[in-house]
Amino acid sequence: MHRKLPWLGALLVVALIIAYYALTEPVTVIQRTAPDNAIQRNPYSAAQAWLAQRGQPSQRVLSAAALFPLPEEDTALIIDKQRGLLSHSQVRALLHWVEAGGELIVEARPLPKSRDEDTATETDWQDNDALLYSLGITVWKGEALADEEELDPFFQLLDALPAFAGNPLQYCLLTDNDELRETCEALACEALPQPEPLLLHAGDDQPSRRIQLHSQHVLWHDSWNEEDTPAEFLPEWPVEVTAYADNDYGSQLVQLSLGDGQVTVLTDLGLWDNQNLLYFDHAWLLAWLTGNQPVWFVHSVAMPPLLQWLWLRAPELGTALLLLVGLWLWSRIPRRGPIQPVAEDHNRDYLQHLHASGYFQWRTEQQDTLLTALRQQALARLNRYHHQRQQALERAASHLKVTVAQLNHALTQPPANRDQLAQQVALLQALRSDT
């Protein structure tokens, strides 16, 4: 029986292993992890990685001021809508760069909400975006969206419901009103309605391409105004529309030829961010516009670096601050004074050296070091009075006509000031020389 136990144990282990694999199945768990901070801060990180795979170098420029001086004409520039800091001379330099063969891709800059499009003057349009206005392009709010209420679906749901308490979604799903239930399900579970993809019109040699842009504005070029004569809608710069893309909302992409280069205007650059690059023909559009050229993604922040902003806005304040910092540094930097003449007396006696050494130890709070040798000699004399310390202190204090506390303080405690040091030295010397 004992010989069968190992075999039975082995059969039991094999049966358990077979049962484990027969009754269980592997489960794959997907765990989401946050992307790297560099990717989160750069919305075009995926586009730059894809361009690198194509052999196109790319970089991100974090200020419109860093764009100048402009690169060579074989570089494609992608500039967002925050272009308020571009001066008139910089706009002209940028357009001359395009004429020489540069590729410029620009995000449209609509009028701010504080300005009404119907009452805006020509100066308002030009001041808002001098770059696009000089090309004959203006940005308008889409007519298809003008009459719609731009409310978040959740707030639309709350407006459609009566006063309630608790979970609004549970209230919707438990109601007997079929119409209200369907509305709740549509608002809470279905995706938001998206605009139709754009169809790109770029000549007969290009196949139909689909682009998705999430914008509430449309582009308008002066040459499309049929009511005006050709001389009235000629822009400041001689351009020609070579391609455009539109949907039911209106034109969302317009491409203009200017000299040897071209300018492409889009209502939104979100089609090339990390979330939307893989959809539709967004990657193809980026490759079609940039070719094999290096690409610069220019994040034209509305505010320059702080030091540059201070210098542009308040040069007097900046100069005063620099002057104050210079004076503070001048006051803090150690300076060499005149050379001190050498003392004629080079030979000092031992007493002067001893005095200097004692004064140094006193300044560095080494009072006990000054009294160490004298206290050892005084303690050796104290032990002759009696072998017990307390009786020895009493006899020595009686002989020296001082209190026991004064004698014990001189033997153990550091002096607090010079007078106390002198008193302790006198008392210890009296005890040492007592016979």
Salt bridges, closest charged atoms under 4 A:
ASP80 OD2 - HIS299 ND1 2.97
GLU99 OE1 - HIS96 ND1 3.34
ASP129 OD2 - ARG83 NH2 2.13
GLU150 OE2 - LYS141 NZ 3.11
ASP178 OD1 - ARG181 NH1 2.86
GLU236 OE2 - ARG92 NH1 3.32
ASP246 OD1 - HIS201 NE2 3.49
ASP281 OD1 - ARG209 NH1 3.84
ASP368 OD1 - ARG375 NH1 3.71
ASP434 OD1 - HIS399 NE2 2.69
